[in-house]
Amino acid sequence: MSVFPKISLRLEVENYLKAGFMNKEVVSALGKQEAERKFEALLSRLSHPPSFTTVRVNTHLASVQHVKNLLFDELQKEEHKTATLRGCRRSPVWQRSVTRSPRLCSRNRVRLQMGIGVRMTEPVYLSPSFDNVLPSYLFLQNLPSAVVAHVLNPQPGERILDLCAAPGGKTTHIAALMQDQGEVIALDKISNKVEKIKQNALLLGLNSIRAFCFDGTKALKLDVVKDTEGEPPFLPESFDRILLDAPCSGMGQRPNMACTWTLKEVTSYLPLQRKLFTVAVQLLKPGGVLVYSTCTITLAENEEQVAWALRTFPCLQLQHQEPHVGGEGMMGAGLSLEQLKQLQRFDPSVVRSQNTDMDSLRDARIEDMVWLANKDCIGFFIAKFIKCKSTQEKDP
């Protein structure tokens, strides 16, 4: 049974989202009824967690198969412990619980003399705890967030910039994919978040990461005379690849039962995203790769930002992404069908059924479970660009 039918939004925000998901291009392609069904399905999916918990293996320290074996042993221990404590048996196929939020539970009210108490009797979403489970080998990370670093495709010996890096999940993944050879610069303007990046790098045994407390919008060095010895700000065109996982409205996060933001708050990130993108283009070497990503679902922060970037920076071209696990970009921003195919939008509405429980998963085919794990995730967006020529060159 669905506990939360759909995410609760302010009317102005829901209407804003609906206008984006039911724009003229979408309605013309899908029909009004199907476009509306998909939008309502999206609102429903956002209030529920994804069906699977995703963890990333730190391949810098161990192989995937080795860590899978270690993890299986840990899950078996927890299953046995849970069965002993509760007198019941759980399936080894675990569903995702609410991450970084209080666990959702069915509740029985118990009347007390001075008010109403709540007794938690049974969790709605079951998942093992990953607290201190193989901490040097595993990193709890949503699937699209793990895909991003593969799309960036960092190579050993390169100089990489993670422009908005906290808490460091993508930063450490980039360093691991580079075999910890080269330099990964991580920026964030909040000091305690920068410390978290450093802690994660230390825990995962990665030495190529240098984290700085610095505002990414000011990362471009305007005074080319002063030498900062590898610290921010940086000279133009000094990075081989740049990840801009931009600050955003976060409307793709799951589960999210209610969002009290006003429309002004939801739309407030657009200027900052463009400012950071402009800095990233100037810091990128000719021939370098820039990946732009968000954990939101709005057309304005995703496809419309891509359309703006291509108009504003003729030196940029969209690139095909590998792997391409999500769907194509959404129509409505004036991009061509070919350009939309080069984008990657993770849309939870593509998963129709809400009745994903352990009994149904136990009898499912492996292929179906992989498809579900790939599609039933947070709302997310990825665009990959290549810089075809220098921004330092002046046109004749």
N, C-alpha and C positions, 0 to 999 in steps of 0.2 A: 504494500500500500504506500502511496506517495505521501510523505510527511509534509512537504512544502510544495504546493501545486506549481507555483512559479515565483520568480524573484519579485519582490515588492519595490517599485520605483515611484518617484514623483511623477505625476502625470506629464509634466513638461518634458521630462527625460525620456519616458516611454514613448511619447509622441515623436521626439527627436530621433530616437533609435528606429522607430517604425518607418519614419520618412526615409531613412537611409536604406533600410532593408526592403522597402517597397517602392524604390525609386522607379522612374519610367522605364529604364533599361531592364531592370529585373522583372517588373510586371509584364513587359512586352515579351520577354523570353519565357517566363514560367507560367504566366497567367496570374490574375489577382488572387484567386483562391489558394493556389499552391504557395505563392509568395507569403500570404498571410499565415498559412499553416506553418511554414518554416519559421517565421518570426515568433509565433506563439510557442513552437517547439523549443526555440532557442531560450526564451524566457524561462521555460520549464526546466530545461537542462542546467541552466546557470544556478538554480537553487539546489541542485544535487551534486555530490562529488563524482568525479570520474569513477568508472567501474574498477580500475586497477591502480595500485600504487606503482610508481615508476622509480627505480633507483639506477644510478649510473655507476658503473665500475671504474675505479681508478686504475686504468691500464698502465699507468706509469710504474705501479708497484707489483701488479699481478695480472694474469690472464683472466679473461671473462669466465672461462670454464672453471678455473680454480676458485674464483670468488663465488660462482654459482654453487659449487659443491659446499663451500663454507656456509653460504647463506641457507642452503637447504638444511644443513645440520642445525643451524640456529632456529629455523622455523619449526623443525621437528621438536626441538627442545621446548619451544614456547607452546606448541600445540599440546604436547604432553602435559606441561605445567597447567595450561588452561583447563584441559580435560580433568585433571586431578582436582583443581580448585572448584570447578563448576559441576563436576559429575556429568559432563557431556562431551561429545566428540565433534571436532571441527574438521572441515575439509581442508586439505593442503592448498586449495586454490583460494587465495585470500582476496577479499574485496577491500577497497580503499575506505578508510575512515576520514573524518574531517581533519585536515591537516592544519596545524597552527591555530586551531579553534577548539572550543569545548566539544567533546564528543556528543553526538546526537543520541538521545536515549528516549525510550518510551517511559512515561512517567506515571506514577500513582501518587495522588495527593494524600497527605496524612495531616489531619487537622490537629493543630497544637493549641495550647491554651492561649498563646499570644499571637497567633496568626496561622499561616498555611506553610507547611514544609513540603518539599519535593523529594521523593525517593526514586533514585535511578535503579530501574529493575533489569533492563536489557538494552544493549547498544543496538541501534538501527543499522549502522554500517560497521562491519567487522574488519579489523586489520591488525596485524601484529604491530607492536611498538618497535620503531627503529632507533630509539634512543640508545646510544652506545653499542649498537650492533655493527661490528666490523667497521669502526669509524675511520680507519685509514684506507679502507678498500671501497666503501660505499658512500655515495652522496645522493641524498633524497632530492629528486629533481623531476619536475613535470616533463613529459616527453618532448613537447615542442622546444622547451628550453635546452634540452640536450641535442636536438636536431640542429639548432642554430650554429653551434661550434663546428659541426661537420660541414654545414653549408659554407661557412667562412673558409674552411679547408686550410688551416695554418700549416706551414712547413718548417722543419727544423732549420734553425739559423736565422729565421726572419725576425723582424721587429714588428710587434703587434700592439695596437692600442685598443683597450676596452674603455670606452669613453665614459660610461656610466656603469660602474662595475659591481657595486655592492649587491648582494653579500658575497659575491665571488664564485658562484657556481659555474658560470660560463667562463670566467677568467681561468679557473683551475682546469676546466675541461680543455680550453685552448692550449694551456701549457702542457697538459698530458698528451694531446694529439701531436704536439711538436716534439715529443719525447724529451721535454724539459730542456731543449736546446734552442737557444735564441734569447729573445727578451720580450716579455709581456708586461706592458705598462697598464696599470689599473688606476683609474681616477674615480673619486667620489668626494663630494664636498662636505660630507658629514664624518667627523673624525672617528666616532665609535664604529661606524660602518666600515671604515678603512681598516680599523683594527681587526674586524671580523674577517676581512679578506686575507689579512696577514696570518691570522690564526688558521684559517682553512688551508692556506698554502703550506703552512708548517705541518699541519695534521696529515696532509696528503703527500708530504715529502717532495714538494715542488720548489725548486730554487731559482727558476727563471722569472719569477713574478716580482715586480717592484710596484708597490701600491703607494699612492700619494693622496693626501687630503687636498683636493684642488677642484675648483669650479671648471667643468668641462667647456663652458661657453667662453672661457678665457684661456684655453689651452694653446692657442696659436700665438707664437712669439712675434710681436710686432717690431721689437728692437733687435735686429739681426747682429748687432755689435756685441751685446752682452751675452756671455757664455754661462749657461745654467748647468753645465756638466751632466746632461742627461735627465735633469729634472724639469718639470713643467714650469713655464710654457715651452712649447717645442717649435723648432724651425718648420717652415712650410715644406710639404712633400717629404716627410722624414719617416713615414711608416709604410710597410709593405701591405698590411691589411688592417682594417679598422672595424670594430664592432660597435654599433650604436644601438644598444638595447635601451630605447628612449624612455624617459619618464612619460607616463601616460595615465589615462583615466582608469585603467585596470578593470574595465568592464568585462573582461574575459575570465576573470578569476572564479574558481569554483571550489566549494559551494559558497554561494552568496545569497542568503535568504532575503536580505533587504539592503537597499542602498539609499541613503538619505541625501545624497548630493543634489545640489541644484544644477540646472542646466548650465549656469555660468561656470560652476566648478568642473563639470564634465568636459566642457569645451575649452578650458583654460590652458591646456597643455600645448595647443597647436603652435603658438609663437616660439615657445621654448624648444620644441622638437625641430623647428626650422632653423633656429639659431645654432643648435648643436650640430645639425646636419651640415650647415654651411662651414662650420669649423672643421668637421670631419673631412669634407671634400678638399679643403685647403691643406690639411695635414697629410693627405694620401698621396703616395708617389704615383706618377704616371704608370699605368699598367697594373696598379694596385686594386684590391678588392675592398668594397665597402658593403657591409651587411647592416640593414636597418630592420629592427624588430620591435614589436610591442606585445603586451599581454592584454590587449583590448580588442573590441569587436567593431568599433565605429568606423564608418567609411571615411570620415574626415581625417582620422589619425593614421589611416593605413593607405588605401588605394589613392585617396586624394593627395596625400603627401608624396606618394610616388609620382603622380602626374605633375605636381608642382616641381619636384626635383628634376624631372626630365626637361621641363620647360626652362627652369632657372639655370641648369648646369648642362650645356650642350656637350660637355666633355664626358658625361656619364652615359652608359648603356646598361640596360637590364641584362642579366645573365640567367641562364638555366640553373636551377638548384639541384644539388645532389647531396643527400637523398631528398626525394619529393614525396613526403608522407601525407601531408595535408592536401586540401583541395586547391582549386585555382582561386585567383583573386575574384572579388565581387564586382559586378558591373555597376556602373553609375558614376564613375570618375572620369569618363572619357578616354579610358585606355583601350587599345585594340585587343581583340581576342587573343592574339599571339602574345601580347604583353601580359595579359591576365594569366596565361598558362605559365609564365615565368615566375609568377608570384606564388606564395604558399600561405593559404588561409586555413587555420584549424577552426572548424565550425562545429560546435557540439550538436547543432540541430540535425546533422546528417544521421545521427543515431535516433531512431524513432522510439524504440521501446524503453519504458521506464522500469520494466520488471526484470532487471538484471540482478538475480539473486544467486546464491551458491548452488542451489539445486539445478537451475537452468545451466549454469556454467559447467557443472560436473559432467553433463552429458554432451557438451558442445564439442565440435571439431576444433582441432588446433588452429586450422586456417581461420575459422570464424572468431576464435578468441584473439588471434593476432590482429585481425581486422578491427575488432571492437576496441582493443587496447590502443591501436593507432588513431582511431577516430573519436573515441569517447574520452576526450581530454579537455584541457582548458581552452578557452578562446585565445587565439594567438595569430600573429602575422609576421611573415618574413619576406623581405625583398633583398635581392643581391645585385649590386652594381659593379661595373668595372670602369676605371678612369682611363679614358682612351688617350688623353693628351694632357699636358701640363696646364695648370691654371695660372702659372707664372708667365706663360707666353702671351704676348699681346698680339691680337689679330691685326693684320696689315690694313 
